């Protein structure tokens, strides 16, 4: 490992030629900021830039600005391992942005971030041992080039510009307003409006209580129910520890372990005792719902617990809106939009002034960047993952993909640890190139889809399987392990087992 103490500086790119950096990080959200912290801490003499297509930091927390936007994971595990979280367990989007701002300021990362820089293509040359990255800057469409020894993709996993929007029958007849949470108009006034929110996931559960007090009425229209969990806004243990004036970094680590253990147990139960977990989730909701509420119809999913993400409803605020009559739930299919609302399969018409399409997003493979290796286009569906961190046959490239069932950042920290260990290994070997490569003994390996539907089958995953890379039937060509397994597996992963070829 290098010993230089002064961080490397990166000059603003000029149009006259490509700018070279040791490491190029794509994405200035939670993953990219975390990767930059670990890189700078362990390799302070390596130059790097962070490129982001958006006009500010934060990724999803900058894109999503709908009312009530908040985390659907606790912030003690969603926050970084290295940066104590001092607020409530569930936090608003603005609070998370403030937290990221503190990391950027404390690590002086602002000088390395280039906003309005959209990566469009990345080409690897084995002869030159580097990537050439094509970038479009700002609204001017100025074309720039960066070159880098190592490409670290931290752009997240969905398309920020094009949310998933089903084309319903009669949509063009509707005289009201249709909005998607990912593209929320900041001047939208819902006072006295009848609102129908289509969807049953975390976004709908977050949005409805936030607008229910303002709107005349909010109807949650769902084709099928989701599982919900209604934890307190702040863990009682956090309250106790702060009353005892325990240092914040101790409190952070204790709560981080407590929440991780809780969700590890839920993940275990979802696989080993799904009926028991289903009963627990249903029973926990009953006291929060209106009397005589049809929990079987409106809150009993068609899938086992955690085949899709469990939506977090802190303090049960969604259910409070139902009890107060400010919101209601209709479980049915959409027959057609009408001039004044939506007619569902039963024939009932839901009157609406505003329809919110909380229908999810479109998954994106590496930001839809075009990749080539030595002049040959990379077809990701023909390749397999290496531990959910690298891709077979693609040199000097790593990516961050978090957990579905646990907080994203728990895995982002683990991935950064392994990538930095990979840098150490390359340095020790005098290698300038590392390529995940299938071994002869992997020739008979069964190729499996990116996500096994029996494991995780959310709509946005199933819609996008065809554009995503695959996994194998054995390590290290698998991914989507649970956190309890990976926290033991990744720190000990053998980087010299023959699946990584160094040159």
Secondary structure, 3 states (H helix, E strand, C coil): CCCCCCCCCCCCCCCCCCEEEEEEEECCCHHHHHHHHHHHHHCCCCCEEEECCCCCCCCHHHHCCCCCCECCCCHHHHCCCCCCCCCCCCCEHHHHHHHHHHHHHHCCCHHHEECCEEEEEEEEECCCCEEEEEEEECCCCEEEEEEEEEEEECCCCECCCCCCCCCCCCHHHCCCEEECHHHCCCCCCCCCCEEEEECCCHHHHHHHHHHHCCCCEEEEEECCCCCEECCCCCCHHHHHHHHCCCCHHHHHHHHHHHHHHHHHHHHHHHHHCHHHHHHHHHHHHHCCCCCCCCHHHHCCCCCCCCCCCCEECHHHHHHHHHHCCCEEEEECCEEEECCCEEEECCCCEEECCEEEECCCCCECCHHHCEEEECCEECCHHHCEEECCCEECCCECEEECCCCCCCCHHHHHHHHHHHHHHHHHHHHHHCCCCEEECCCHHHCCCCCECCCCCCCCCCHHHHCCHHHCCEECCCCCCCCCCCHHHHHHHHHHCCCCCCCEEEC
